[in-house]
Amino acid sequence: LACLNHMVTDALSLVPDSLSYLSRIHTERVFKFCAIPQIMAMATLNELYNNPKVFTGVVKIRKGLSAKIIMDCSSQDSVH
């Protein structure tokens, strides 16, 4: 579990770079195209952290959270 947490933490250390990249996108459609997968990945990393189910099954974010991300991911302010 410690190794998993280390890998997740390492991946999360790249979040500032991802948000910096997103801040440079000014076209809403392109922003959504780029932001939705990034935010979904961050939410998935949150679910993975300290979760022993990773080793025995599939860990996903809930459909409701996925839908909320898709609906709310329209501007830079919405992803911060």
GUFIVO-830429 format. One record per residue (C-alpha): x, y, z; residue in three letters. Coordinates in nm, 2 decimals, padded with zeros to 4 digits. Layout:
BEGIN
+--------+--------+--------+------+
:      X :      Y :      Z : minu :
+--------+--------+--------+------+
:      X :      Y :      Z :  ALA :
...
+--------+--------+--------+------+
END
This chain:
BEGIN
+--------+--------+--------+------+
:      X :      Y :      Z : minu :
+--------+--------+--------+------+
:  00.00 :  00.00 :  00.00 :  LEU :
:  00.29 :  00.23 :  00.07 :  ALA :
:  00.43 :  00.18 : -00.28 :  CYS :
:  00.08 :  00.25 : -00.43 :  LEU :
:  00.06 :  00.57 : -00.23 :  ASN :
:  00.41 :  00.67 : -00.34 :  HIS :
:  00.31 :  00.62 : -00.71 :  MET :
: -00.01 :  00.81 : -00.67 :  VAL :
:  00.17 :  01.10 : -00.49 :  THR :
:  00.43 :  01.11 : -00.76 :  ASP :
:  00.15 :  01.13 : -01.03 :  ALA :
: -00.03 :  01.40 : -00.83 :  LEU :
:  00.29 :  01.61 : -00.82 :  SER :
:  00.23 :  01.67 : -01.20 :  LEU :
: -00.11 :  01.84 : -01.13 :  VAL :
:  00.03 :  02.19 : -01.12 :  PRO :
:  00.19 :  02.14 : -01.46 :  ASP :
: -00.14 :  02.01 : -01.60 :  SER :
: -00.33 :  02.31 : -01.46 :  LEU :
: -00.07 :  02.55 : -01.60 :  SER :
: -00.12 :  02.39 : -01.94 :  TYR :
: -00.49 :  02.42 : -01.92 :  LEU :
: -00.47 :  02.78 : -01.82 :  SER :
: -00.32 :  02.85 : -02.16 :  ARG :
: -00.62 :  02.72 : -02.35 :  ILE :
: -00.87 :  02.99 : -02.44 :  HIS :
: -01.11 :  02.82 : -02.67 :  THR :
: -01.39 :  02.66 : -02.46 :  GLU :
: -01.44 :  02.35 : -02.68 :  ARG :
: -01.06 :  02.28 : -02.68 :  VAL :
: -01.04 :  02.35 : -02.31 :  PHE :
: -01.32 :  02.10 : -02.23 :  LYS :
: -01.16 :  01.84 : -02.47 :  PHE :
: -00.83 :  01.87 : -02.27 :  CYS :
: -00.96 :  01.93 : -01.92 :  ALA :
: -01.21 :  01.65 : -01.89 :  ILE :
: -00.96 :  01.37 : -01.91 :  PRO :
: -00.72 :  01.55 : -01.68 :  GLN :
: -00.98 :  01.61 : -01.41 :  ILE :
: -01.11 :  01.25 : -01.45 :  MET :
: -00.75 :  01.12 : -01.40 :  ALA :
: -00.70 :  01.34 : -01.09 :  MET :
: -01.03 :  01.21 : -00.94 :  ALA :
: -00.93 :  00.85 : -01.02 :  THR :
: -00.59 :  00.91 : -00.84 :  LEU :
: -00.79 :  01.03 : -00.54 :  ASN :
: -00.99 :  00.70 : -00.54 :  GLU :
: -00.67 :  00.49 : -00.57 :  LEU :
: -00.48 :  00.65 : -00.29 :  TYR :
: -00.46 :  00.42 :  00.02 :  ASN :
: -00.72 :  00.19 : -00.13 :  ASN :
: -00.63 : -00.18 : -00.10 :  PRO :
: -00.91 : -00.27 : -00.35 :  LYS :
: -00.66 : -00.17 : -00.62 :  VAL :
: -00.49 : -00.51 : -00.57 :  PHE :
: -00.80 : -00.72 : -00.59 :  THR :
: -01.04 : -00.55 : -00.83 :  GLY :
: -01.13 : -00.25 : -01.03 :  VAL :
: -01.13 :  00.09 : -00.88 :  VAL :
: -01.32 :  00.37 : -01.06 :  LYS :
: -01.48 :  00.70 : -00.99 :  ILE :
: -01.86 :  00.70 : -00.96 :  ARG :
: -02.07 :  00.77 : -01.26 :  LYS :
: -02.23 :  01.06 : -01.09 :  GLY :
: -01.89 :  01.22 : -01.03 :  LEU :
: -01.79 :  01.16 : -01.39 :  SER :
: -02.11 :  01.33 : -01.51 :  ALA :
: -02.05 :  01.62 : -01.27 :  LYS :
: -01.70 :  01.66 : -01.41 :  ILE :
: -01.82 :  01.66 : -01.76 :  ILE :
: -02.09 :  01.91 : -01.69 :  MET :
: -01.88 :  02.15 : -01.48 :  ASP :
: -01.56 :  02.14 : -01.67 :  CYS :
: -01.61 :  02.45 : -01.89 :  SER :
: -01.36 :  02.71 : -01.77 :  SER :
: -01.04 :  02.75 : -01.58 :  GLN :
: -01.22 :  02.86 : -01.27 :  ASP :
: -01.42 :  02.54 : -01.27 :  SER :
: -01.11 :  02.31 : -01.25 :  VAL :
: -00.93 :  02.49 : -00.97 :  HIS :
+--------+--------+--------+------+
END
